[in-house]
Amino acid sequence: MVAAGTGVSVVPEMAVEEREGCRFVPLADDSAYRRVGIVQLKQHFRSRVHRAFLEHLRQGQEQRDVPLRFKRVAV
């Protein structure tokens, strides 16, 4: 839609593709954030790497003083 001139999009930098007529403008707001989710199987073994990644996310949230919320979804 952006390339067609009918919209604007907010995307992570890693999702940006060079397209004629489009340009990437980084946000200069340290308080800007995005919500992400983690999906994992119930009662499934969590590897050391898995646990370390979850701990990394928790620490990042604490540093930014943003609450880390867990939402259980039935599948």
Order of alpha helices (4+ residues) and beta strands (2+ residues): alpha
